[in-house]
Amino acid sequence: MSILSIGIERGMEKGREEGLCEGIRAGILAILGKLGPVPESLKKEILSQKKAQVLNEWLSAAAKAESIEDFERLTAAVKEK
């Protein structure tokens, strides 16, 4: 495998990961938006998160939350990691 092929493969992998994260972020914000206005600080935190594992945990918490405050409580332990 050439260096060029390796570089292309790594770029494609990174692009897939970023696309996945972008979709998860959108899902979190859509769910939270149904609960009420999402504070700008929380929106920025969600949009800046780059780890898919953390975003998946947040998505699960958003699905369980009954309010924005509930989501923040449910994700507090994840945010401390």
C-alpha positions as CSV (number, residue, x, y, z in Angstrom):
1,M,0.0,0.0,0.0
2,S,1.5,3.4,-1.0
3,I,1.8,6.4,1.3
4,L,-0.8,8.1,-0.8
5,S,-3.3,5.3,-0.4
6,I,-2.7,5.3,3.4
7,G,-3.3,9.0,3.5
8,I,-6.5,8.8,1.5
9,E,-7.8,5.9,3.7
10,R,-7.0,7.9,6.9
11,G,-8.8,10.9,5.5
12,M,-11.8,8.9,4.6
13,E,-11.9,7.3,8.0
14,K,-11.7,10.7,9.7
15,G,-14.5,12.1,7.4
16,R,-16.8,9.2,8.3
17,E,-16.1,9.7,12.0
18,E,-16.8,13.5,11.7
19,G,-20.0,12.8,9.7
20,L,-21.2,10.3,12.4
21,C,-20.5,12.9,15.1
22,E,-22.3,15.6,13.2
23,G,-25.4,13.4,12.9
24,I,-25.4,12.5,16.6
25,R,-25.0,16.2,17.6
26,A,-28.0,17.1,15.4
27,G,-30.0,14.3,17.0
28,I,-29.2,15.5,20.5
29,L,-30.1,19.1,19.7
30,A,-33.3,18.0,18.0
31,I,-34.4,16.0,21.0
32,L,-33.5,18.7,23.5
33,G,-35.3,21.3,21.3
34,K,-38.5,19.3,21.9
35,L,-37.9,19.8,25.7
36,G,-37.5,23.6,25.5
37,P,-35.1,26.3,24.4
38,V,-31.5,24.9,24.5
39,P,-29.2,27.4,26.2
40,E,-26.4,28.7,24.0
41,S,-23.7,27.5,26.3
42,L,-25.1,23.9,26.2
43,K,-25.5,24.1,22.4
44,K,-21.8,25.2,22.1
45,E,-20.7,22.4,24.3
46,I,-22.6,19.8,22.2
47,L,-21.4,21.2,18.9
48,S,-17.7,21.2,20.1
49,Q,-17.7,17.6,21.4
50,K,-15.6,15.5,19.0
51,K,-15.8,12.0,20.7
52,A,-18.5,9.8,19.3
53,Q,-18.6,7.7,22.5
54,V,-19.4,10.8,24.6
55,L,-22.0,12.0,22.0
56,N,-23.7,8.6,22.1
57,E,-23.9,8.8,25.9
58,W,-25.4,12.3,25.6
59,L,-27.9,11.1,22.9
60,S,-29.1,8.4,25.2
61,A,-29.4,10.9,28.1
62,A,-31.3,13.3,25.8
63,A,-33.8,10.5,24.9
64,K,-34.4,9.8,28.7
65,A,-34.5,13.4,29.8
66,E,-37.7,15.1,30.7
67,S,-36.2,18.6,30.7
68,I,-33.0,20.4,29.7
69,E,-32.1,20.5,33.4
70,D,-32.6,16.7,33.6
71,F,-30.3,16.2,30.6
72,E,-27.6,18.3,32.2
73,R,-28.0,16.3,35.4
74,L,-27.9,13.0,33.5
75,T,-24.7,14.0,31.6
76,A,-22.8,15.6,34.5
77,A,-20.8,12.4,35.1
78,V,-19.9,12.1,31.5
79,K,-18.8,15.7,31.3
80,E,-16.4,15.1,34.3
81,K,-14.5,12.3,32.4
